[in-house]
């Protein structure tokens, strides 16, 4: 098991490379001993991205706790709220000396929610396992009445009487119902602005599917069934299987983790996405040129084309950077992100199916049609249907 240091001073996150190729994260003290409280809390998350996220969130809090002279036995809910204020939450109290000073930035809304969840889980776990600070444990283990959304999400939601609550979580900002789409005409302009067959394929695959960038950069060649009537017998048309793998060398992994397996070299399960003829064409162009020239035999689809690691797997961060630079070369407004492609195709499918959220759910592998309705189920102010409805109400029908 190989070790690499991430932070060289004070408490730090330690990255552990497992024999199976995956990574684990824990927190160690300045004397290189493992912080037992943090390790005990993080260990059940092993094999998931949550462990990494919580490790980096927790190490920041533990450093703050050392500076404040606090321990698990002495810390209070007021102290935890002071910490949340120090990292960016709005709290009606002074929170002491500045903590995240430039060039560090305050946490954004999502990071604050993560920090609140991490702190609540950490102190509930540690206080219970060590039998200390019952007062803090009691105020963190609060509950609230379930909302209509809670009931609809949960199995047997109609019998739910309570839901866990988090007194540290800041109030969520109003949810933006209109997700950010690609700029008008972005797809053809991006296709013209890229410089390699690999980048052209990435733009095409993101345009014609609802792939997430982690799933795309985590694809292996065996995941691709780009001929009709593939041996998996799960889809007659050309398609691909997005499988969550813990040990990808580029650290890319699919967000969703449905079961999958490989039998006699054939992948079944995972998330299935249909492949368009244009996707297959861009794939063969890439495979017969750049991939054939540089690939090093690791079996992953996307590879680096330059630099000291040419031929090695290409990361999700590198793909994001490529799209950002291509957007600037194409003079597109704003920042082009992989998620915008996913929003765009979901919205486009709803447009061409007269708002059929079930079709959009399957196309995008969304959790539910209700989620699609909640996020995308809004009228286009310039659509013919919207205009016709207003004209009817106004008495201006042609």
C-alpha positions as CSV (number, residue, x, y, z in Angstrom):
1,X,0.0,0.0,0.0
2,X,1.7,3.2,-1.2
3,X,1.4,6.5,0.6
4,X,1.6,10.1,-0.6
5,X,1.5,13.3,1.4
6,X,-1.0,16.0,0.4
7,X,-0.3,18.6,3.0
8,X,3.0,18.8,4.7
9,X,2.2,20.8,7.9
10,X,-0.1,20.4,10.8
11,X,-2.9,17.8,10.5
12,X,-3.1,16.5,6.9
13,X,-5.0,14.3,4.6
14,X,-3.2,11.0,3.8
15,X,-3.9,9.3,0.5
16,X,-3.6,5.5,0.6
17,X,-3.3,3.5,-2.6
18,X,-4.9,0.1,-2.1
19,X,-3.7,-3.1,-3.7
20,X,-6.8,-3.2,-5.9
21,X,-6.0,0.1,-7.4
22,X,-8.5,2.2,-5.4
23,X,-7.7,5.1,-3.1
24,X,-8.6,5.7,0.6
25,X,-8.3,8.9,2.6
26,X,-7.6,9.4,6.3
27,X,-6.2,12.1,8.5
28,X,-2.9,12.0,10.2
29,X,-1.3,14.1,13.0
30,X,2.1,16.0,12.7
31,X,3.9,13.0,14.2
32,X,2.5,10.8,11.4
33,X,0.1,8.9,13.7
34,X,-3.4,8.3,12.4
35,X,-6.1,10.5,14.0
36,X,-8.2,7.7,15.4
37,X,-11.4,9.7,15.6
38,X,-11.3,10.9,12.0
39,X,-10.2,7.5,10.7
40,X,-13.0,5.7,12.5
41,X,-15.6,8.1,11.0
42,X,-14.1,8.0,7.4
43,X,-13.5,4.3,7.2
44,X,-17.1,3.2,6.4
45,X,-17.0,5.6,3.3
46,X,-14.1,3.7,1.8
47,X,-14.4,3.2,-1.9
48,X,-16.6,6.3,-2.5
49,X,-15.9,9.9,-3.5
50,X,-17.7,10.9,-0.2
51,X,-14.6,9.7,1.8
52,X,-12.3,12.1,-0.1
53,X,-14.8,15.0,0.2
54,X,-15.3,14.5,3.9
55,X,-11.6,14.0,4.6
56,X,-10.7,17.4,3.2
57,X,-13.7,19.1,4.8
58,X,-12.9,17.4,8.2
59,X,-9.2,18.2,8.2
60,X,-10.0,21.9,7.9
61,X,-12.3,21.8,10.9
62,X,-9.9,19.8,13.0
63,X,-7.1,22.3,12.3
64,X,-9.5,25.1,13.4
65,X,-10.4,23.1,16.5
66,X,-6.7,22.8,17.5
67,X,-6.2,26.5,17.1
68,X,-9.2,27.2,19.3
69,X,-8.0,24.8,22.0
70,X,-11.1,22.6,21.8
71,X,-11.6,18.8,21.9
72,X,-14.4,16.4,21.3
73,X,-15.2,16.5,25.0
74,X,-15.4,20.3,25.3
75,X,-16.8,21.5,21.9
76,X,-20.3,22.8,21.9
77,X,-23.0,23.5,19.2
78,X,-22.1,27.2,19.6
79,X,-18.5,26.4,18.7
80,X,-19.6,24.5,15.6
81,X,-21.7,27.4,14.5
82,X,-18.8,29.7,15.0
83,X,-16.7,27.4,12.8
84,X,-19.4,27.5,10.1
85,X,-19.4,31.3,10.2
86,X,-15.6,31.3,9.9
87,X,-15.7,29.3,6.7
88,X,-18.5,31.4,5.1
89,X,-21.9,30.7,6.5
90,X,-24.1,33.5,7.7
91,X,-24.4,33.2,11.5
92,X,-25.8,35.9,13.8
93,X,-22.7,36.0,16.1
94,X,-19.0,37.0,16.1
95,X,-16.9,34.0,15.2
96,X,-13.5,35.1,16.4
97,X,-10.3,35.4,14.5
98,X,-10.4,35.1,10.7
99,X,-9.9,31.5,9.5
100,X,-10.0,31.3,5.8
101,X,-7.9,34.3,4.8
102,X,-6.7,35.1,1.3
103,X,-5.8,33.4,-1.0
104,X,-8.3,30.9,0.6
105,X,-11.9,31.7,-0.3
106,X,-15.0,31.2,1.9
107,X,-17.0,28.1,1.1
108,X,-19.7,28.3,-1.4
109,X,-23.3,27.1,-0.8
110,X,-22.6,23.5,-1.7
111,X,-19.4,23.3,0.3
112,X,-21.2,24.6,3.3
113,X,-23.8,22.0,3.1
114,X,-21.1,19.3,2.8
115,X,-19.3,20.7,5.8
116,X,-22.5,20.8,7.9
117,X,-23.3,17.1,7.0
118,X,-19.7,16.1,7.7
119,X,-19.5,17.8,11.1
120,X,-22.9,16.4,12.2
121,X,-21.9,12.8,11.2
122,X,-18.5,13.1,12.7
123,X,-19.6,14.3,16.1
124,X,-22.5,11.9,16.4
125,X,-20.2,9.0,15.6
126,X,-17.4,10.1,17.9
127,X,-19.6,11.1,20.8
128,X,-21.5,7.8,20.6
129,X,-18.4,5.5,20.2
130,X,-16.5,7.2,23.0
131,X,-19.4,7.9,25.2
132,X,-18.6,11.6,25.7
133,X,-20.3,15.0,25.2
134,X,-23.9,13.7,25.5
135,X,-25.1,17.3,25.4
136,X,-23.7,17.9,21.9
137,X,-24.9,14.5,20.7
138,X,-28.4,15.4,21.9
139,X,-28.6,18.7,20.1
140,X,-27.2,17.3,16.8
141,X,-29.6,14.3,16.8
142,X,-32.7,16.5,16.2
143,X,-35.5,15.7,13.8
144,X,-38.1,17.6,11.8
145,X,-41.5,16.9,10.2
146,X,-41.2,15.4,6.7
147,X,-42.2,17.6,3.8
148,X,-44.2,16.5,0.8
149,X,-41.0,16.1,-1.2
150,X,-39.5,13.9,1.5
151,X,-42.6,11.6,1.5
152,X,-42.6,11.3,-2.3
153,X,-38.9,10.4,-2.4
154,X,-39.0,7.8,0.3
155,X,-40.2,4.2,0.1
156,X,-43.4,4.0,2.2
157,X,-43.1,7.8,2.5
158,X,-46.8,8.0,3.6
159,X,-45.9,6.4,6.9
160,X,-43.0,8.7,7.7
161,X,-43.4,10.7,10.9
162,X,-40.0,12.5,11.1
163,X,-36.8,13.2,9.2
164,X,-33.3,13.9,10.5
165,X,-32.4,17.6,10.7
166,X,-29.1,19.4,10.9
167,X,-28.8,22.5,13.1
168,X,-25.5,23.4,11.4
169,X,-26.7,23.5,7.9
170,X,-27.2,27.0,6.5
171,X,-30.4,27.8,4.8
172,X,-30.4,26.8,1.2
173,X,-30.6,29.5,-1.4
174,X,-33.7,29.4,-3.6
175,X,-33.3,26.6,-6.2
176,X,-32.8,27.9,-9.7
177,X,-35.5,26.1,-11.8
178,X,-33.8,26.9,-15.1
179,X,-30.6,24.9,-15.4
180,X,-27.8,26.5,-17.4
181,X,-27.9,25.4,-21.0
182,X,-25.2,25.7,-23.7
183,X,-25.0,29.0,-25.5
184,X,-27.0,29.2,-28.8
185,X,-25.2,27.3,-31.6
186,X,-22.5,26.1,-29.2
187,X,-22.3,22.5,-30.4
188,X,-21.2,23.1,-34.0
189,X,-19.0,26.0,-33.0
190,X,-17.2,23.8,-30.4
191,X,-16.8,21.1,-32.9
192,X,-15.0,23.6,-35.1
193,X,-12.8,24.9,-32.3
194,X,-11.3,21.7,-31.1
195,X,-7.9,20.6,-32.3
196,X,-7.8,16.8,-32.1
197,X,-10.0,13.8,-33.0
198,X,-10.2,12.9,-29.3
199,X,-11.6,16.3,-28.4
200,X,-14.0,16.2,-31.4
201,X,-15.2,12.8,-30.1
202,X,-15.7,14.2,-26.6
203,X,-17.8,17.1,-27.9
204,X,-19.9,14.8,-30.0
205,X,-20.4,12.2,-27.3
206,X,-21.4,14.9,-24.7
207,X,-23.7,16.5,-27.3
208,X,-25.6,13.3,-28.2
209,X,-25.9,11.7,-24.8
210,X,-26.5,12.8,-21.2
211,X,-23.1,11.4,-20.1
212,X,-21.5,12.9,-17.0
213,X,-17.8,13.8,-17.5
214,X,-16.7,11.3,-14.8
215,X,-18.6,8.5,-16.6
216,X,-17.1,9.5,-20.0
217,X,-13.5,9.7,-18.9
218,X,-13.9,6.5,-16.9
219,X,-15.0,4.4,-19.9
220,X,-13.0,1.3,-20.9
221,X,-13.1,-0.1,-24.5
222,X,-14.9,-3.2,-23.2
223,X,-17.8,-0.9,-22.1
224,X,-18.6,0.1,-25.7
225,X,-21.1,-2.0,-27.7
226,X,-21.2,0.1,-30.9
227,X,-22.7,-2.6,-33.1
228,X,-26.3,-3.7,-33.3
229,X,-27.4,-6.8,-31.4
230,X,-24.5,-6.8,-29.0
231,X,-23.8,-9.9,-26.9
232,X,-25.0,-8.2,-23.7
233,X,-28.7,-8.6,-25.0
234,X,-29.6,-5.4,-23.1
235,X,-30.0,-3.0,-26.0
236,X,-30.3,-4.0,-29.7
237,X,-29.0,-0.6,-30.9
238,X,-25.4,0.6,-30.5
239,X,-24.8,1.7,-26.9
240,X,-22.3,1.9,-24.1
241,X,-22.3,0.8,-20.5
242,X,-21.1,3.3,-17.9
243,X,-19.7,1.2,-15.0
244,X,-18.5,2.6,-11.7
245,X,-14.9,1.4,-11.1
246,X,-13.0,2.3,-8.0
247,X,-9.5,1.8,-9.3
248,X,-9.3,3.7,-12.6
249,X,-5.7,5.1,-13.0
250,X,-7.0,8.6,-13.9
251,X,-9.3,8.5,-10.8
252,X,-12.4,9.1,-12.9
253,X,-15.5,7.3,-11.8
254,X,-19.2,7.2,-12.7
255,X,-21.4,9.0,-10.2
256,X,-24.2,6.4,-10.2
257,X,-23.3,2.8,-9.1
258,X,-25.8,0.3,-10.6
259,X,-24.5,-3.3,-10.5
260,X,-22.5,-4.5,-13.5
261,X,-20.4,-7.5,-14.3
262,X,-18.2,-8.9,-17.1
263,X,-18.7,-12.5,-18.2
264,X,-16.6,-14.0,-21.0
265,X,-15.4,-10.5,-21.9
266,X,-18.9,-9.0,-22.2
267,X,-20.1,-6.2,-20.0
268,X,-23.7,-6.2,-18.7
269,X,-25.4,-3.8,-16.3
270,X,-24.3,-0.3,-15.4
271,X,-25.9,2.8,-16.9
272,X,-26.8,2.3,-20.6
273,X,-26.6,5.2,-23.1
274,X,-27.6,4.9,-26.7
275,X,-24.9,5.8,-29.3
276,X,-25.7,7.9,-32.4
277,X,-24.2,7.2,-35.8
278,X,-22.2,10.5,-35.4
279,X,-20.8,9.2,-32.1
280,X,-19.7,6.0,-33.8
281,X,-18.1,7.9,-36.7
282,X,-16.1,10.1,-34.3
283,X,-15.0,7.1,-32.3
284,X,-13.6,5.3,-35.4
285,X,-11.8,8.5,-36.5
286,X,-10.1,8.8,-33.1
287,X,-9.3,5.0,-32.7
288,X,-7.7,4.7,-36.1
289,X,-5.5,7.8,-35.7
290,X,-4.5,9.1,-32.3
291,X,-5.5,6.1,-30.2
292,X,-3.7,3.7,-32.5
293,X,-0.6,5.9,-32.3
294,X,-0.3,6.7,-28.6
295,X,-2.3,4.2,-26.5
296,X,-0.2,2.3,-23.9
297,X,-2.4,-0.8,-23.4
298,X,-4.3,0.2,-20.3
299,X,-7.7,-0.4,-22.0
300,X,-9.3,3.0,-21.2
301,X,-11.0,5.0,-24.0
302,X,-9.6,8.6,-23.6
303,X,-5.9,9.1,-23.5
304,X,-3.4,12.0,-23.2
305,X,-2.0,13.1,-26.5
306,X,1.0,15.2,-25.3
307,X,3.3,15.7,-22.4
308,X,5.4,13.2,-20.4
309,X,2.4,10.9,-19.9
310,X,1.3,10.7,-23.5
311,X,-0.8,7.6,-24.0
312,X,-1.9,7.3,-20.4
313,X,-5.6,7.8,-19.4
314,X,-7.0,11.3,-19.7
315,X,-8.6,12.8,-16.6
316,X,-12.0,14.5,-16.1
317,X,-10.3,17.8,-15.1
318,X,-8.3,17.7,-18.3
319,X,-11.6,17.3,-20.3
320,X,-13.1,20.2,-18.5
321,X,-10.1,22.4,-19.3
322,X,-10.3,21.4,-23.0
323,X,-14.0,22.4,-23.2
324,X,-13.2,25.7,-21.4
325,X,-10.4,26.6,-23.9
326,X,-12.5,25.5,-26.9
327,X,-15.3,27.7,-25.7
328,X,-13.0,30.7,-25.5
329,X,-11.6,30.0,-29.0
330,X,-15.1,29.8,-30.3
331,X,-16.0,33.2,-28.6
332,X,-18.9,31.6,-26.7
333,X,-20.4,33.6,-23.9
334,X,-19.8,32.3,-20.4
335,X,-18.0,29.1,-19.4
336,X,-18.7,25.8,-21.2
337,X,-19.1,23.0,-18.7
338,X,-19.8,19.3,-19.3
339,X,-22.9,19.5,-17.2
340,X,-24.4,22.0,-19.7
341,X,-24.5,19.3,-22.4
342,X,-26.5,17.1,-20.0
343,X,-29.0,19.9,-19.3
344,X,-29.2,20.7,-23.0
345,X,-30.1,17.3,-24.3
346,X,-32.6,16.7,-21.5
347,X,-34.3,20.0,-22.4
348,X,-34.2,19.2,-26.2
349,X,-35.7,15.8,-25.6
350,X,-38.6,17.4,-23.7
351,X,-39.1,19.8,-26.5
352,X,-39.3,17.2,-29.3
353,X,-41.5,14.8,-27.2
354,X,-44.0,17.4,-26.1
355,X,-42.8,17.3,-22.5
356,X,-42.7,13.5,-22.1
357,X,-40.6,13.3,-18.9
358,X,-40.5,9.5,-18.9
359,X,-38.5,9.6,-22.2
360,X,-36.2,12.3,-20.9
361,X,-35.7,10.3,-17.7
362,X,-34.5,7.2,-19.7
363,X,-32.4,9.3,-22.1
364,X,-30.5,11.0,-19.2
365,X,-30.6,8.1,-16.7
366,X,-32.2,10.5,-14.3
367,X,-33.4,9.1,-10.9
368,X,-37.1,9.8,-11.6
369,X,-39.5,11.5,-14.1
370,X,-40.5,13.7,-11.1
371,X,-37.0,15.1,-10.9
372,X,-37.1,15.9,-14.6
373,X,-40.4,17.6,-14.2
374,X,-39.2,19.6,-11.2
375,X,-36.1,20.9,-12.9
376,X,-37.0,21.1,-16.6
377,X,-40.7,21.2,-16.5
378,X,-41.2,24.8,-17.3
379,X,-42.6,26.5,-20.5
380,X,-40.4,28.2,-23.0
381,X,-41.4,31.8,-23.2
382,X,-40.9,31.8,-26.9
383,X,-42.4,28.4,-27.8
384,X,-45.3,28.2,-30.2
385,X,-47.4,26.4,-27.5
386,X,-46.7,29.2,-25.0
387,X,-47.6,31.9,-27.5
388,X,-50.8,30.1,-28.6
389,X,-51.9,29.7,-25.0
390,X,-51.5,33.4,-24.3
391,X,-53.2,34.4,-27.6
392,X,-56.1,32.2,-26.6
393,X,-56.4,33.8,-23.1
394,X,-56.0,37.3,-24.6
395,X,-58.7,36.6,-27.2
396,X,-56.3,37.0,-30.1
397,X,-56.6,33.6,-31.7
398,X,-56.0,33.7,-35.5
